[in-house]
Amino acid sequence: MDAAADVVDAVIGTRLGDLKFGGAVAGRAHTAAGDAVRAGMDRVVSGMAQWAAVARETAAALRAGAEMYADAESRAAATLR
């Protein structure tokens, strides 16, 4: 999950974060549509960034849970010896 979050962050940083499209670039006849595209892209980038953050949190929680289970298993095995 950390690796996937890293990839998403890299895409945001190198590809999506630098997009300069908007109403001014779309031209006079398409200003509103260009602004709508820019707003949509901003929402997509924001959602992807949130996903990456949650994926990292989930990965950390899974690691912590796995460590707890491994510790409990070690203690149980030691008790049985």
Secondary structure in CASP SS format (residue, H / E / C, confidence):
PFRMAT SS
TARGET T0000
AUTHOR 0000-0000-0000
METHOD secondary structure of the structure
MODEL  1
M C 1.00
D H 1.00
A H 1.00
A H 1.00
A H 1.00
D H 1.00
V H 1.00
V H 1.00
D H 1.00
A H 1.00
V H 1.00
I H 1.00
G H 1.00
T H 1.00
R H 1.00
L H 1.00
G C 1.00
D C 1.00
L C 1.00
K C 1.00
F C 1.00
G C 1.00
G H 1.00
A H 1.00
V H 1.00
A H 1.00
G C 1.00
R H 1.00
A H 1.00
H H 1.00
T H 1.00
A H 1.00
A H 1.00
G H 1.00
D H 1.00
A H 1.00
V H 1.00
R H 1.00
A H 1.00
G H 1.00
M H 1.00
D H 1.00
R H 1.00
V H 1.00
V H 1.00
S H 1.00
G H 1.00
M H 1.00
A H 1.00
Q H 1.00
W H 1.00
A H 1.00
A H 1.00
V H 1.00
A H 1.00
R H 1.00
E H 1.00
T H 1.00
A H 1.00
A H 1.00
A H 1.00
L H 1.00
R H 1.00
A H 1.00
G H 1.00
A H 1.00
E H 1.00
M H 1.00
Y H 1.00
A H 1.00
D H 1.00
A H 1.00
E H 1.00
S H 1.00
R H 1.00
A H 1.00
A H 1.00
A H 1.00
T H 1.00
L H 1.00
R C 1.00
END
